[in-house]
Amino acid sequence: MSSPVKDEQSDAMLEALIAKEILPQSGNWEGTEEFLNRVVQVLLKYIKDQNDRDQKILEFHHPDKMQMLIDLSIPEQPENLLKLVKSCEDVLRLGVRTGHPRFFNQISCGLDLVSMAGEWLTATANTNMFTYEIAPVFILMEKSVMTRMWEAVGWDPEKADGIFAPGGAIANLYAMNAARHQLWPRSKHLGMKDIPTLCCFTSEDSHYSIKSASAVLGIGADHCFNIPTDKNGKMIPEALEAKIIEAKKEGLTPFFVCCTAGSTVYGAFDPLERVANICERHKLWFHVDAAWGGGMLLSPEHRYRLAGVERANSVTWNPHKLMGALLQCSACLFRQDGLLFQCNQASADYLFQQDKPYDVSYDTGDKAIQCGRHNDVFKLWLMWKSKGMEGYRQQINKLMDLSAYFTRRIKETEGFELIIENPEFLNICFWYVPAKIRNLEPAEIKARLEKIAPKIKAGMMQRGTTMVGYQPDKQRPNFFRMIISNQAITREDLDFLIKEIVDIGESLE
């Protein structure tokens, strides 16, 4: 631990320095090292506090108050390095600790320290991923990681392809664009005017990015049809085929079907085998959005939920979700090699010269829709090496066991009602009905429930002890959507959440 005298000396040094007086603009290594060490100390304290269950998840402030607590303005003159360190402390102190073991509010949460180390190293290297000459090790690393992913899906790695993208929404866009290109390659050059009026299909519980991709690509959001789901949130295959036939009769040209493997709200897995059969009958591109559920492929005990995924033409898989990599880390995988190059290649001669002194097929930038591409794979590669396949098997199985435990606990606790009686994944959706309204008429209970979840959530935020999201859906009043994805979660954390919900819920006026 540093002494007060040393801290005073450090403060004095940093207060006398601005950014241009350290590397790279100055050779002042002593000042550079002191600044970076202080920033690291801020980060280490944050990591320690975030994993301390006695620390709050957040100190909630309304936006107008928050703006008074932190200076976010850009000054005219440079600020000294001590002020910058203090600003770093303020930003982390006033933010939400999404890695806290009792933060259950979103799918991407937790803080894997090995992945974090990879992210630090990535930021330091600051390498663009468009050519082998610039990023030789990282290009090979990306191929190595995707090989494991192709094998997990069930494809031949010698024939598959893929790209890491800035999020699952962009990965889904990649898939839909490639599907259109395979069927109508001239659309890349001539646009939509010389091809039929296309349409695509996805479940009503799928991620909104499928409809968004349809809009971005000029197919039209209204030509992306939402297929009904059953009581467990799974796409109904018969409804899909009926809609495909109807669309054809109306003069539309179906070309793309998206199944969801782990839906955002209910964690549902669509029946992939049955949908694959329909796609084969109608000669449609079969895409699986496994952004959330793709990690289940790493568990021999639970991968059966994705049976049929190997028949997909493309798969979206976000390691920053179930696998726990730091944001953002998303891959779009293709069963057919070469299609990405054909679809996205721009042949910019200032980057992708064909007479380089190495195999230019390793210049992966020309199969991306972006030019500058962040190295998203280092943190995943390092984390995956730290766990191995067996480590991921254990991690995922543990999370599934915790999900089953939480489901049992709320079934046996008075006042809790499940939306889906037996959740098949890590999403548990439920209501809490306070004792004072349990004997009211069903319609009155439903009306009251609309306000109860938001009030309980507000109570959690004021206490800062835990956090879980809520939402309405399909004429259902607001319910809690619990996500168990942080590898730090224990049974005690889940018991704590149940007690907090009961305590806050019973204190409501």
C-alpha positions in Angstrom: 0.0 0.0 0.0 1.3 3.4 -0.9 2.3 5.9 1.8 0.7 9.4 2.2 4.0 11.0 1.4 4.3 8.9 -1.8 0.7 9.8 -2.8 1.4 13.5 -2.3 4.5 13.2 -4.5 2.5 11.4 -7.1 -0.3 14.1 -7.0 2.3 16.8 -7.3 4.0 15.2 -10.3 0.7 14.6 -12.2 -0.7 18.0 -11.3 2.3 19.6 -13.0 1.9 17.5 -16.2 -0.4 17.6 -19.2 -0.8 15.0 -21.9 1.8 16.4 -24.4 4.4 16.2 -21.6 4.3 12.4 -21.5 4.7 9.7 -24.2 4.3 9.8 -27.2 4.9 13.5 -27.5 7.6 13.7 -24.8 10.3 11.3 -23.7 9.2 11.7 -20.0 9.0 8.1 -19.1 8.8 8.8 -15.3 5.7 10.9 -15.7 4.2 8.4 -18.3 4.7 5.5 -15.9 3.2 7.4 -12.9 0.1 8.4 -14.9 -0.5 4.9 -16.2 0.1 3.4 -12.7 -2.5 5.7 -11.2 -5.0 4.8 -13.9 -4.4 1.1 -13.2 -4.9 1.7 -9.5 -8.3 3.3 -10.3 -9.2 0.2 -12.4 -8.0 -2.3 -9.7 -10.1 -0.6 -7.0 -13.2 -0.7 -9.3 -12.7 -4.4 -10.0 -12.3 -5.1 -6.3 -15.4 -3.0 -5.3 -17.5 -4.5 -8.1 -16.9 -8.0 -6.8 -17.7 -7.0 -3.2 -21.3 -7.9 -2.4 -21.3 -5.3 0.4 -20.7 -2.6 -2.2 -23.8 -1.1 -4.0 -24.4 -1.8 -7.7 -25.1 1.9 -8.2 -25.7 5.3 -6.5 -28.8 6.3 -8.4 -29.2 10.0 -9.4 -31.7 11.5 -11.9 -30.1 13.0 -15.0 -30.3 16.6 -13.9 -28.6 15.8 -10.6 -26.0 13.5 -12.3 -24.9 16.4 -14.5 -24.1 18.4 -11.4 -22.0 15.6 -9.9 -19.5 15.1 -12.7 -17.8 17.5 -15.1 -18.3 16.1 -18.6 -17.5 19.3 -20.4 -14.6 19.6 -22.9 -12.3 22.4 -21.8 -10.5 25.0 -24.0 -7.1 24.4 -22.4 -5.5 21.0 -21.5 -6.3 19.6 -18.0 -3.5 18.3 -16.0 -3.1 14.5 -15.5 -4.2 14.5 -11.9 -7.5 15.9 -12.9 -7.8 13.2 -15.6 -7.2 10.5 -13.0 -9.9 12.1 -10.7 -12.2 12.2 -13.7 -11.6 8.4 -14.3 -12.5 7.8 -10.6 -15.7 9.8 -10.9 -16.8 8.1 -14.1 -16.5 4.6 -12.5 -17.9 5.7 -9.2 -21.1 7.2 -10.6 -21.7 4.4 -13.2 -23.6 1.1 -12.8 -21.4 -1.9 -11.8 -22.7 -4.3 -14.4 -20.1 -6.9 -13.2 -21.6 -7.0 -9.7 -22.8 -10.6 -8.8 -26.3 -9.3 -8.0 -26.8 -7.4 -11.3 -29.3 -9.5 -13.2 -30.6 -6.7 -15.5 -29.2 -7.7 -18.9 -27.8 -10.6 -21.0 -24.3 -9.1 -21.2 -23.0 -8.8 -17.7 -20.2 -9.9 -15.5 -16.5 -9.2 -15.8 -14.2 -12.0 -16.9 -10.8 -10.8 -15.8 -8.8 -12.8 -18.4 -11.1 -11.3 -21.1 -10.5 -7.9 -19.6 -6.7 -8.5 -19.7 -7.1 -9.3 -23.4 -9.1 -6.1 -23.9 -6.3 -4.1 -22.2 -3.8 -5.7 -24.5 -5.9 -5.1 -27.5 -6.3 -1.4 -26.7 -2.5 -1.1 -26.2 -1.7 -2.8 -29.5 -4.4 -0.7 -31.3 -4.3 -2.8 -34.4 -6.6 -2.6 -37.3 -7.8 -6.0 -38.6 -8.0 -5.4 -42.3 -4.7 -6.9 -43.6 -2.3 -9.6 -42.7 0.7 -7.2 -43.0 -0.7 -5.0 -40.2 -2.2 -7.7 -38.0 -0.5 -11.0 -38.8 -0.9 -12.7 -35.4 -4.4 -11.4 -34.9 -5.6 -12.5 -38.3 -4.4 -16.1 -37.6 -5.9 -15.8 -34.1 -9.3 -15.0 -35.6 -9.1 -18.0 -37.9 -8.2 -20.3 -35.0 -11.1 -19.1 -32.8 -13.6 -19.3 -35.6 -12.4 -22.9 -36.4 -13.5 -23.9 -32.9 -16.8 -22.1 -33.5 -17.4 -23.8 -36.8 -16.6 -27.2 -35.3 -19.1 -26.4 -32.4 -21.8 -25.6 -35.0 -21.1 -28.9 -36.8 -19.5 -27.6 -40.0 -16.4 -28.6 -41.9 -13.8 -26.0 -41.0 -12.2 -26.4 -44.4 -15.3 -25.2 -46.1 -16.7 -22.6 -43.6 -16.1 -18.8 -43.3 -16.9 -16.0 -41.0 -16.2 -12.5 -39.7 -16.2 -10.8 -36.3 -18.6 -7.9 -36.3 -19.5 -5.0 -34.0 -22.5 -6.7 -32.4 -25.1 -9.3 -33.2 -27.3 -6.8 -35.1 -24.5 -6.2 -37.6 -23.8 -10.0 -37.7 -27.5 -10.5 -38.7 -27.1 -7.8 -41.3 -24.1 -9.7 -42.8 -26.2 -12.9 -43.0 -29.2 -11.3 -44.7 -26.9 -9.4 -47.2 -25.0 -12.6 -48.0 -28.3 -14.5 -48.5 -29.5 -11.9 -51.0 -26.1 -11.8 -52.8 -26.1 -15.6 -53.2 -29.4 -15.6 -55.0 -29.2 -12.2 -56.8 -25.5 -11.2 -57.0 -26.3 -8.3 -59.4 -28.0 -6.5 -56.6 -24.6 -5.6 -55.3 -24.0 -3.4 -58.3 -27.5 -2.5 -59.6 -29.5 -2.3 -56.3 -33.0 -3.7 -56.0 -34.6 -2.6 -59.3 -33.8 -5.7 -61.4 -34.7 -8.3 -58.8 -38.1 -9.5 -57.5 -39.8 -8.0 -54.5 -38.2 -9.9 -51.7 -39.5 -10.9 -48.3 -38.1 -12.7 -45.2 -39.4 -14.3 -42.1 -38.6 -14.4 -38.4 -40.4 -15.2 -35.2 -42.5 -12.5 -33.3 -40.1 -13.0 -30.4 -36.9 -12.6 -32.4 -34.5 -9.7 -32.0 -35.5 -6.5 -33.7 -32.3 -6.4 -35.7 -33.8 -8.8 -38.3 -36.5 -6.3 -39.2 -33.9 -3.6 -39.0 -31.6 -5.4 -41.4 -34.5 -5.8 -43.8 -35.0 -2.0 -43.7 -31.3 -1.2 -44.1 -31.0 -3.5 -47.1 -33.9 -2.0 -49.0 -36.1 -5.1 -48.6 -38.4 -3.1 -46.3 -39.4 -3.7 -42.7 -43.0 -4.5 -43.8 -41.6 -7.3 -45.9 -40.1 -8.9 -42.8 -42.9 -11.1 -41.5 -43.2 -12.0 -37.9 -44.3 -15.6 -37.4 -46.4 -16.5 -34.3 -44.8 -18.3 -31.4 -46.3 -20.9 -29.0 -46.8 -20.5 -25.3 -43.1 -21.1 -24.7 -42.0 -18.5 -27.1 -40.9 -20.9 -29.9 -41.7 -20.2 -33.6 -44.6 -22.3 -34.9 -43.3 -24.1 -38.0 -46.8 -24.6 -39.5 -47.4 -20.9 -39.3 -44.1 -20.2 -41.0 -44.8 -22.4 -44.0 -48.4 -21.0 -44.3 -46.9 -17.5 -44.5 -44.3 -18.5 -47.0 -47.0 -19.9 -49.3 -49.2 -16.9 -48.8 -46.4 -14.5 -49.6 -45.7 -16.4 -52.9 -49.4 -16.1 -53.9 -49.2 -12.4 -53.3 -46.3 -12.1 -55.7 -43.5 -11.7 -53.2 -40.3 -13.7 -53.4 -39.3 -15.3 -50.0 -35.6 -15.8 -49.6 -34.5 -15.7 -45.9 -35.7 -17.3 -42.7 -34.3 -16.5 -39.3 -34.7 -18.8 -36.3 -33.7 -17.7 -32.8 -31.6 -19.8 -30.5 -32.2 -18.1 -27.2 -34.7 -15.3 -27.6 -34.1 -12.1 -25.8 -37.1 -12.1 -23.5 -38.0 -15.8 -22.9 -34.8 -17.5 -23.8 -36.7 -19.7 -26.3 -35.1 -22.0 -28.9 -37.0 -22.3 -32.1 -37.4 -25.8 -33.6 -34.4 -25.7 -35.9 -34.8 -29.1 -37.5 -38.4 -28.5 -38.6 -37.7 -25.0 -39.9 -34.6 -26.4 -41.8 -36.9 -28.8 -43.5 -39.2 -26.0 -44.6 -36.3 -23.9 -45.9 -35.1 -26.9 -47.9 -38.5 -27.4 -49.4 -38.8 -23.8 -50.4 -35.1 -23.2 -51.2 -34.7 -20.5 -48.7 -31.6 -19.3 -46.8 -31.7 -20.6 -43.3 -30.1 -18.3 -40.7 -29.9 -19.0 -36.9 -29.6 -16.1 -34.6 -27.7 -17.7 -31.7 -26.3 -14.5 -30.4 -27.5 -15.4 -26.9 -27.8 -19.2 -27.0 -24.7 -20.0 -29.1 -22.6 -20.7 -26.1 -24.8 -23.7 -25.3 -23.0 -25.5 -28.1 -20.0 -25.8 -25.7 -22.0 -27.9 -23.3 -22.5 -31.6 -24.4 -25.3 -31.8 -21.8 -27.3 -28.9 -23.2 -26.4 -28.4 -26.9 -29.4 -30.6 -27.9 -31.4 -27.4 -27.7 -29.7 -26.3 -30.9 -30.2 -29.6 -32.7 -30.3 -28.8 -36.5 -28.0 -25.7 -36.3 -25.5 -27.5 -38.5 -28.1 -27.3 -41.3 -28.0 -23.5 -41.2 -26.4 -21.4 -44.0 -25.3 -18.8 -41.4 -25.2 -18.4 -37.6 -24.8 -15.4 -35.4 -23.0 -16.1 -32.2 -22.1 -13.4 -29.5 -19.3 -14.6 -27.2 -19.9 -11.4 -25.2 -23.1 -12.9 -23.9 -23.2 -16.5 -22.6 -19.4 -17.0 -22.9 -18.7 -13.9 -20.9 -16.3 -12.0 -23.2 -16.1 -8.3 -22.8 -18.3 -6.1 -25.1 -18.3 -6.2 -28.0 -17.5 -9.7 -29.4 -19.8 -11.1 -32.1 -19.3 -13.4 -35.0 -21.3 -14.2 -38.1 -20.4 -17.6 -39.3 -21.1 -19.1 -42.8 -21.2 -22.7 -43.9 -20.0 -21.7 -47.4 -16.5 -20.3 -47.8 -15.9 -17.4 -50.2 -19.4 -15.9 -50.2 -18.4 -13.0 -47.9 -15.6 -12.0 -50.2 -18.0 -12.1 -53.2 -20.6 -10.1 -51.4 -18.6 -7.4 -49.8 -15.3 -7.1 -51.8 -14.5 -3.6 -52.9 -10.9 -4.3 -54.1 -9.5 -1.0 -52.8 -6.1 -1.0 -54.4 -4.5 1.1 -51.6 -5.2 -1.7 -49.1 -5.7 -5.0 -50.9 -3.0 -5.2 -53.5 -2.8 -8.6 -55.1 1.1 -8.6 -55.5 2.0 -8.7 -51.9 4.8 -11.1 -50.8 2.3 -13.4 -48.9 -1.0 -15.3 -49.4 -3.4 -12.3 -49.8 -6.4 -14.5 -48.9 -5.4 -13.6 -45.3 -6.3 -10.0 -45.9 -9.7 -10.4 -44.4 -10.7 -6.7 -44.5 -12.2 -7.0 -48.0 -14.9 -9.4 -46.8 -16.1 -6.9 -44.2 -18.6 -4.1 -44.7 -16.4 -1.8 -42.7 -12.9 -0.7 -43.3 -11.4 -0.1 -39.9 -12.1 -3.2 -37.8 -11.5 -3.5 -34.1 -9.7 -6.6 -32.9 -12.5 -8.3 -31.0 -10.9 -11.7 -30.9 -7.9 -11.2 -28.6 -10.0 -11.1 -25.5 -12.0 -14.1 -26.6 -8.9 -16.1 -27.6 -7.2 -15.4 -24.3 -10.3 -16.2 -22.2 -11.0 -19.4 -24.1 -7.4 -20.6 -23.6 -7.8 -19.9 -19.9 -10.8 -22.1 -19.7 -10.4 -24.7 -22.4 -13.4 -26.6 -23.7 -13.9 -28.3 -20.4 -13.9 -25.0 -18.5 -16.7 -23.7 -20.7 -18.7 -26.9 -20.3 -18.5 -26.5 -16.5 -19.3 -22.7 -16.6 -22.4 -23.2 -18.8 -23.6 -26.2 -16.8 -23.2 -24.2 -13.6 -25.3 -21.4 -15.0 -28.0 -23.8 -16.1 -28.0 -25.4 -12.6 -28.5 -22.0 -11.1 -31.4 -21.3 -13.4 -33.1 -24.5 -12.3 -32.4 -23.6 -8.7 -33.9 -20.1 -9.0 -36.9 -21.5 -10.8 -37.5 -24.0 -8.0 -37.1 -21.3 -5.3 -39.7 -18.9 -6.8 -42.1 -21.8 -7.4 -42.0 -22.5 -3.6 -42.1 -18.9 -2.5 -45.6 -17.4 -2.0 -46.4 -14.5 -4.3 -44.3 -15.4 -7.3 -45.9 -16.5 -10.6 -43.9 -17.8 -13.6 -44.7 -16.7 -17.1 -43.3 -19.9 -18.6 -43.6 -22.7 -16.1 -40.4 -24.5 -17.0 -37.9 -22.1 -18.5 -35.4 -23.9 -20.8 -32.6 -21.4 -20.6 -31.2 -18.6 -18.4 -34.1 -16.2 -18.8 -36.7 -16.6 -16.0 -39.8 -14.4 -16.4 -42.1 -13.9 -13.5 -44.4 -11.6 -11.5 -44.4 -10.9 -7.8 -47.9 -10.4 -6.4 -47.9 -8.6 -3.0 -50.1 -10.2 -0.3 -52.4 -7.2 -0.1 -53.7 -7.8 -3.7 -53.7 -11.6 -4.0 -57.3 -12.0 -3.1 -58.6 -9.4 -5.6 -60.4 -10.3 -8.8 -58.0 -11.5 -11.6 -58.7 -8.4 -13.8 -57.9 -6.1 -10.8 -54.7 -8.1 -10.0 -53.6 -7.7 -13.7 -54.2 -4.0 -13.6 -52.2 -3.6 -10.4 -49.4 -5.8 -11.6 -48.6 -3.3 -14.4 -47.3 -0.8 -11.8 -45.8 -3.2 -9.3 -42.7 -4.4 -11.2 -41.6 -0.8 -12.0 -42.0 0.2 -8.4 -40.0 -2.8 -7.1 -37.3 -2.0 -9.7 -37.2 1.6 -8.5 -36.9 0.4 -5.0 -33.9 -1.7 -6.0 -32.2 1.2 -7.7 -32.7 3.5 -4.7 -31.2 0.8 -2.4 -28.5 0.0 -4.9 -28.4 -3.6 -3.7 -29.5 -5.5 -6.8 -31.1 -4.9 -10.2 -33.3 -6.9 -12.5 -35.2 -5.8 -15.6 -38.9 -5.7 -16.3 -41.2 -5.3 -19.3 -44.7 -6.0 -20.7 -45.3 -8.4 -23.5 -48.3 -9.8 -25.4 -51.0 -8.2 -23.3 -49.2 -9.3 -20.2 -48.7 -6.6 -17.5 -45.1 -5.7 -16.6 -43.1 -8.8 -15.4 -39.6 -9.3 -14.3 -37.1 -10.8 -16.8 -34.3 -12.4 -14.8 -31.0 -13.2 -16.5 -28.5 -15.6 -15.0 -25.3 -15.1 -17.1 -22.7 -13.7 -14.7 -20.3 -16.5 -13.8 -19.9 -14.9 -10.3 -23.5 -15.6 -9.3 -24.1 -18.0 -6.4 -27.3 -19.5 -4.9 -26.9 -17.0 -2.1 -27.2 -14.2 -4.6 -30.4 -15.6 -6.0 -31.9 -16.1 -2.5 -30.9 -12.5 -1.8 -32.8 -11.3 -4.8 -35.9 -13.2 -3.9 -35.8 -11.6 -0.4 -35.3 -8.1 -1.8 -38.3 -8.5 -4.1 -40.5 -9.7 -1.3 -39.3 -7.0 1.1 -39.8 -4.1 -1.4 -43.0 -5.6 -2.8 -44.6 -5.9 0.6 -43.6 -2.3 1.6 -45.4 -0.8 -1.4 -48.3 1.5 -0.6 
